[in-house]
C-alpha cells in the first residue's frame, strides 16, 4: 500500500536533512586542524645514490642474498637536512631497503623522528631507477648502475598522504631529470628538489588566495567537468589552476565512462569553456557558472585561510568531493525509487532544490543513465521541474 502524500513529505524532510546542512557541518566531514600541526613552511628533501656493498668494496645495485642494512651504500647527492638528521634518515631508509620495502617508482609514506625543530615529520620516500640505468642493468655490461632514493619531508604522515599523487608526479619529473644525458645537478635536479613543497603541496592554497570569493566558479567548473582556459597568466599560476582543477575533479570517484561522456558532452557544447583572464590586477571570469553548493564550500576554504596550513586546504577539498559523491549517490537512489513510486519523484525534486548543486548533479546522472529508458523519463521530468522553478 502506498503511503499518504503527507507521510511521504514527512519522510522527505528526514531524508533531506543532510542535504540542507552547510558544508563541513556534519561531524564526519570536519577537517582536523590538528592533523597537520607541523609548520607549513618547514620542508626538507634528501637524494642519495643507492647500491649494495660487494665483497671487494665496490657498490652494486643487486645481490643474490638479502642484505642487511649495513650492506647498503647510500651516497649523498643533495639535501637541506642538518648532518645529524641526514644520518638518522639514512639509517631509517637503509633498514627499509634491507627489508625489501622499496619498489621502483612506487612512493611510500611514513612518520620519522629526526633531530630537527619539528622532531617528527611525514616522510615520502621512493626508489628511482632512471631508464639508462635500467638498460645498463639488463645488459651484460660489467658496470654496476646506481639507483637513487629520494625523500621529501614535511607536515605529518597523514598530511602527505593527501598529496600522494602529486608527490608521485614530482618523483617522475625527477627521474626524467636524472635520466638526461647531460644532466646537471645544479640546473636540472636541485630545482626540483628545492621546490617540491611549493610545487606539490602549495598550489591549492595559492589558488584559494588568488580567487577568494570567485573560487566558487573554479569549483563549479571542476565539478561539472567544464573546460577552463587561462589567459594572460604566468606559467606558475596557470599550472596552479590546472593542478587545482585536477585535484578537485571527481576523476576516479565517479565511473570512468560517465566522466568520459560528460567531458565529451561539455566539450561538444558551444561557448561552454570558462575563460579566466589574468591580465588585470584581479582575475576576471567569463562564461563561468556557480551554485549554492560551491559558494558555501568557498566560504569553508576562506575560513581555512586563517591558519595558512596547506594540508588543511587539501583536506577541505577532499571533503568537498566526498559531499558531492554522497549527493550524486543519493540522487541516483531517489531516481531508482521514482521509477516505481510517483511520490518519490517529488522527493527527487526536493533533494535537487535543497542540495545546492542540482544543475551539476542532473548533468552527471543524465549521462550515467543515458541507456536506461525509465530513468531517462524521470530525469526529463526533473529537468522540466527545475526549469519551471527557475522561471517562477
N, C-alpha and C positions, 0 to 999 in steps of 0.2 A: 504493500500500500504506500502510495506516495505521501510524503509529509505535506502539511499545510503550507501555504505560502509564508505565513508568519513564522512557523517553525524553521522554514528554510532560511529566512532572513536572520533569525536568531543565531543559527549555525554559522551563517556568513560572517557575522560580527566577530565570533570567536576565532574563526579560521583566518580572518583578515587582520587580526590584531597585530601580528608580527609585521605585516606589510606596512602598517601605519607608523611603526617605530622609526625614529630618526636613525641614521646610520651610526653604528658604534654604540647604540643604547643597549642592545642585547648583551648579556653578560659574556657569552661565548665569543663575541666579536670585539671585545675591548682590547685595544693594543696595550701591551705592557711596557711602560716606560722603563721599568727596572730590568728588563731582559737584556738590555744593551747599555749597561751603565758606564762602560769604558768611554773615555773621551773620543769623540768622533774624529778629532784632528790627529790622534796618535795612530800611526800605521807604520808597519815595518815590512821588510822583504829580505829574502836571502836566496842566493843562487849558488849551487855547487856543481862541479863535475863529480860524477859518481862512477866508481869502479870497485873491484874487489881485489885486494892484495893477493898476488900469486906467490908461490914459494920463492921465486927469485927476486921478489920485491917489486916487480912491475905491476901496474894496475891492469885489471882485466874486468870486462863487463859481465862475464859469465863464469860459472864454476860448476863442477859436477856434483858437489855436495852442498848441502845447505850451510852457508857460512854463519859464523857468529857475528855480533855487531862489531867486534874488534877487527874483523877481516875487511870491513868495508872502508874504502878510501873516499872521503868526501873532501874535495879540494875547493876552497872558497873562491868564487868568481867575483861576487859583489854582494854587499849587504849594507844596511844602515843600522844594524843592531850593534849595541856595545859588545866588546870582545867576549866578556863573560857570558852574556846572553846567547851569543852565536855558538859558543862551545856547548852550552846546555841544549840548545836546539839541535845542534849537530848530533849529540848523543841520542836525543829523542828520535830523530829521523833514522839514524843507523840501526836502532833497535827495531823499528818498524820495517826497515828494509830486510833485516835478518829474518823477520817473521814472514816474509813474502807478502806483506800487506800493501805493496805498491803495484799498480798496473799502469802500463804506459798510456798516457793521455787521459787517465781517469783520476780526477782530483778527489781527495778525502779531506774531511774537516774534523778537527779535534780541538780540545782545550788544552793549552800548555801553560805551565808556570815557569816564568823566566825572571832573571834579575833585571827587570825594567820597572819604571814607575807604576805601570798598570798591574804588575805582578802576573795575573792570569789573563790570557787573551785567547781569542779564537785563532786557529791556525789552519789555513788551507794549504795542502801540500800535494805536489803532483810530480810524477816521473815523466821526463820528456826524452824521447829518442828521435832526434832530427833525422829526416829521410836519408841523407847521405850517410849517416852513421848506421842506419838500419841496412842500407845496401852493403856497406863495408862488412857488417857483422855477418851477413848471409853469404858473402863471397869467401874465397879461400885465402884471402889476404892475411898476412902474418900480423898486420896491425890490429891492435885491440882498441876498438872505438869506445869513447866515453859517452855515457848518458848524462843527463842533467837532472837535478832535483831542485824545484823551486818552491819556496814557501812565501805566502802572503799572510801577515798577521795584523789583526785589528779587531776592535769590538769584542764580541763574545762568540762562542761556538754557534749558539742559536742565531745570532745576528748574521754571521757569514753564511749560514745555511740558506738564508733568504736570497743570497746572491750567487748561488752555485753556478747557474747557467752563465752569468756574466763572467765569473772567475774562470770557468772552462774556456770561454771565448778568449779571455785575456791570455791564458796559457797557450792557446793555439797560435795567437799572434806572436807570442814569444818564441814558440817553436819555429815558426817561419823565419823570424829574425835570426835565430841560432843556425838555421839551415842555409842562410845566404852564403854564397861563395866567398865573398869578401867582407863578411860581417865584421863590424867594428863595435867593440864593447861600448864605447862612449856615444856613438851616433845611432846605433840600432837597438842595442839591448838595454842599456841603462835607462833611456827614456821610458821604456815600457815598464820597467821595474819601479821606477820612482813615481810614476803616475798611476799605478794600478788602483789605488784607493779612489783618486779623483775620477778615473775613467769608468770603474766598475760599480762603485758604491754611491757616489755623489750625484749622478745625473738626475735622479728623481727629485732630490732636494732642490737642485738648481732650477728645474722646470717649474716646481711649485713656486719658488721665489720669483721667477721670471713672469709668470702669468697671473699670479694672485687669483682674483675672483674669476678671471677668464679661463682658469684651469678647467672649469665645467665643460667648456667646448672641446677641450682635448680629451677629457674622459668620455664624453659622448661619442667622439669620433672613434676612439679605441673600442668602445663597447659595441658600436654599430658597424665596425669594420669599414668606415668611410675613409677613402684615400685622403692623405694630408700632403699638401705641397708647401714647403717652406721657402720663402723668397727673401733675398737681400739679407742673408744671415751669414755669420762666420761659420766655419766648419764645425767648431765645437758645439755651438748652440744647435745647429742642425742635427748633429749626431746625438746630442742630449735628448732632443724631441723625439727622434726616431727610437732611441732606447726606451724612453718612457712609453711610447705607443706599443712597443713590443711587450714590455713588462705589464702593461695594463690590459692587453687584449686577452680574450678567453681562449687563445690557442692552447690546445692540449686539454682544456677543461670541457669543451663542447665537441660533439662528434666532428671529426675532420671533414667529412663530406658536407656537413652543414656549413662549416666555416668556408670551405671552398666555394660552395654555391652562393653563400652570402656575399663573399668577395666579388664573385663574377657579377652578381646582381647589382651591387653598389657601383662597380666599375663600369657596368653597362649603361647606367643611368647618366643622362647628360647633366652637367653642372652640379654634380654631387660632391666633387672634391672640395675639401676645406682648404682655403689658402691662408697661410699665416705670413703676413708682411712684416718683416723686422727692420725695415728701412728707417723708421722713426724712433723716437725715444722710447715709445711703448709699442709692443707688438699689436698689430691690427688683424682681426679675423674677418674673413669674407666667406659667405655661404656656410657659416657654421651653425650647428644645431646644439641644443641643450635641453635638459628636462629637470624636473624637481629632484629626481634621484641624484643626478650628477652635481647639482647645485648644493645639495645637502652634504654630499661627501667632500665637495670642495671646502666647505667650512671645517670639516674634520681635519683636512690637510693643513689649512691655515692655522687652526688651533695648535696643531703639532709643531708649527714653525717656532713656537716659543722656546722649545728645548734645543733646537738646532741639531737633533740627532738623526743622521741619515738612515739609520736602521729602523727608526720609528716610522719614517715615511714609507719604507718598503712594507712594513707590517700593515700599515693603514691601506696601502694599495692591494695587498693580498686579501684583506678583509672586504674591501670594495668588490673584488672579483668573486669572493665567496658569497656575498649577499646577492650579487647578480645571478649567479648559478642557482642559488636557492629560489629566487623569484622565477627563473626560467622553468625549473622543475615543478614548482607549484602551479604555474600556468598550464603546463603540459598535463598535469594531473586533473586540473579543473576542466580542460578541454575533453579529456577522456570521459569524465563524468557527464559533460554536456552532450556527448554523443548519444547517451541513453536516458538522460534526465533533463527535461527542459528547464527545471528550476536551477540547475547547475549553470545554465547559460548566463543567468543573471549574476551568479556567483563569479563567473569569469569576468564579467563587466565590472563588478565592484572591485575585484582584485586589480584589474588594469587601471581603474580610476585612482586607487589608493597607493599603488606601489611606486608611482613617480617615474617609471621608465616604460610605460605601456607602449610607446611608439617603437622602441627598440625591441622589446620582447615580442611584439606581434610580428616584426620582420623575421626574427630568428625562428619562431615556431612555424611561421608560414613556409619558410624554406625547408624546414625539417619535415613538415607534414605534406609536402608537395604531392606525394604519391598516394595519400590517404584521403579518399573522397569525403568520408563522413567528417573527418577532422577539418578538411578544407572548407566544408559548408559552415561549420561552427566558426572558423576564423573569418570567413566572409561576413557573417552576421556581426561578429565582434568589430570588424573594421567599420561597418556601417554605423554601429552604436557609437564608436569613437568619433567618427566624422560628425554625426548629428550632435553629439555632446559638445564638440569644439565650436560648431556653428551657434549652438544655443548659448 
